[in-house]
């Protein structure tokens, strides 16, 4: 997977969103940073759905939303990517590119500085 500055942060934001049950609409947890992360994930997913790029959304759900409460072990992400690529009839490289684009979009939506 391509290493970017916000990869781990974005991955955890997607997993936290899934752990909260993929809330629709505004959420108020009492933690402003968490609320901003959830809102950024929602906007990210809506962005790709509106553009007709459901593959990106499906990849995020298959890879990051799977077992969101469990710790990510060594090789879990690559295993999920390979499984999704086989089921979706996409190359592994394409799936990683989709995940990269989702993380990049999340970073923009969250207002993170992108190098």
N, C-alpha and C positions, 0 to 999 in steps of 0.2 A: 504494500500500500504506500502511496506517495505521502511522505511526511510533510505536513505544513504546520505553521505555527499554532494554529487553533484546532488541529485535528482532534486531540483528546477532549478538549473543552466542548466542541460541537458534538462529538460522539456521545459524551455524557449528557448533554442537553437533550438529544434525541431519545436517549434511554430513560431519562427522567420524565420526559413527556409521556412515554409509553408506560412507565411505572405509575404515573398519575391517572392512567386510564384514557389517554388521548382526549383530554377535555376539549369540548367544542365551546367556542366563545371565550369570554374573559374569565380568568381565574385569579383568585386572591388568596394566596397562601400566607400572607403576612410577611413574606420575604420578597423585597422588591427585585432583587437580582434573579431569583427563581421565577418570579412572575414575568420578568423581561425575557428570560430564556424561553419560557413556554410560549409567550406571544411571538417570539422570533421563529420558533419551530412551526407554529401555526401559519404564520405568513409565508414561510419557506415552502411548506407543503402546498398551500393555496397557489403560490406562484407557479409551481411546476404543473399542478393540475389545470390551471387556467391556460397555460401554454400548450396543453395537450401532451405533456411529457410524463405520462403516467408511469413509464418505466423507471424514472428516477424515484418517484414516490413509492412504487412497489419495491424497489431495491432497498430504500431506507427502511421500509416496514419489515422486509424479510431479514435484513442484516442487523439493524440496530434495535428494532422493536422485539426481537425474539429473546425471551427470557430476560426482561429488563431488570429484574430484581437480583439476578444471579451475577456473580463476578465473571468478568470476561477472562477466559483462560487463554493460554498460548495456543494459537491456531484456530480459535473459535471464529474470528471474523473471516479468515480465508476459507474455512470450511463452509460457512454460511454463504459467502460470495460464490463459491464453486457450485453449491447446491442450487442457489437461485439462478445462476447462469445456465445450468442444465435444464431447469424447469422453464425458464423464460426464453430459452433458445437465443441467448446472447453470449458474447464472449466474456471471459473473466475480465479482460482488460476494459471492456465496455462498462461492466458493472462497477469496477473500481472508478472509472471516469464519472459515472453517474453519482456515486457516493461523494467523490471529490467536489463535484458541482453543487451538491446539496450542502456540504459543509461550507463551501465558499459563500453560497447564498445565505446560509444561516449567519455567517460572520458579518455579512453586509447588513442583514436585517437586524442583527443584534447591536450593530454600530461598532464592531471590533475593528481595530486598525489592521488593514491587510497590507502586508509588505509586497 
